[in-house]
Amino acid sequence: QYLFYFIFLISFIFSQTEYIFSDNIQITNFSNDQKFPEVVMHDNIIHLTWVSIYGNTKNIMYSSSQDFGETFSEPIQVNHVNNNIIAYGQSGSKIEAFNDILFITYIDDRTGPWSVYLNISYDNGLTWEEEIMISDTSYLNGYQDFEVDSNGNLHLVYYNFASNNHLQDVRYRFAEA
């Protein structure tokens, strides 16, 4: 009996996969700041998003790789309204995929207070629809996260701040595909 456990333990130890990382690949070649990178892999395509900051201008960027990271597409701007992106710690964009549909969320202040916005690409990131506001309160909303379920439905969670800038509550929203 102990021999069985010993053989099982040894086979388990030697069957563990060792991860060896590739060389670093520079995706952006800009003199401006690039912050808050996020990645999702879907159908062997690597999809990336991040916040690009040039002076006071902040925008959401997207790039992809179809060859497992050997090369990346030229970065494109996702948001249609320039320079309203919020880029504080942990406030960057988030990305998810379902079939050939990509979703990117981020925080934007074009209406005054922070709100969570969503851009959708229906062609695997080649083009992006105009963003829509998806948070639902009149004051600061941010630090969002979201998932896409197996049916393509969106599940969003985010902080809602009160007018005194203190966290009031955490909100959840659902969008059916």
Secondary structure, 3 states (H helix, E strand, C coil): CHHHHHHHHHHHHHHCCCCCCCCCCCCCCCCCEEEEEEEEEECCEEEEEEEEEECCEEEEEEEEECCCCCCCCCCEECCCCCCCECCCCCCCCEEEEECCEEEEEEEECCCCCCEEEEEEECCCCCCCCCCEECCCCCCCEEEEEEEECCCCCEEEEEEEECCCCCEEEEEEEEECC
